[in-house]
Amino acid sequence: MSDQHQLRGVLAIAYDGSCPACSALAQYLTVYRIDHVVVIKRDAPALRRALGEANLSAPSDEPFALDWTEARPTVRTGLAMRIAVARAAGVRRGPHLIRLLLAEQRARRARKRI
């Protein structure tokens, strides 16, 4: 099975495994078990192959998500990525979503310092 099929139907949040704050954000996402949201290291071969198969490229140095919840995959960053996570989380998970957004903000600040 191609990597394209493994990531089809999910929002794959790519994170920098060498960034402690980014890894903490990935842990939050894993703990909350949001349906159709997975976390994957941004340098994972599976993610690279899926991006290549879809003729997409990853942003060089910012968090991103490969959104394959629609027919065509899309790379999302910034506000578009946050909105996609919020939609996946749903209204009932509002408090968890606020924690996730705060963790994402900490991760962004930490990456800027690196």
C-alpha positions, 0 to 999 in steps of 0.5 A: 500500500502506498503512503498516499493511502495511509494518510488519505482521510486524515489530517496529518500534523507534521512536527519537528522531532528535534524541537521539545515544544513541538514534540509536546504539541504532538503529545497533546494531539496524541493524548486527545485522540482526535478522530482523523488527526494523526501526528507524524515527524516532518522528516518521516519517509512516509510523509515525504513520499505522500507529499511527493505522490501528491505533488506537494511540498512541505514548508521549509521551516514552519509547522504544517498539516497535510490535510487529506480529508477532502478528495485532493490533499492540501498543505495547510499552515498558520491559521488554516492549519489551526482551523482544520484542527479546530474543525476536527476537534469539534465544539465539545473539545473546546477546552482541549482545543485552547490547550492545543492552541497554547501549546502550538504557540509555545512551539512556534516561539521555541522554534524561532529561538532555535 
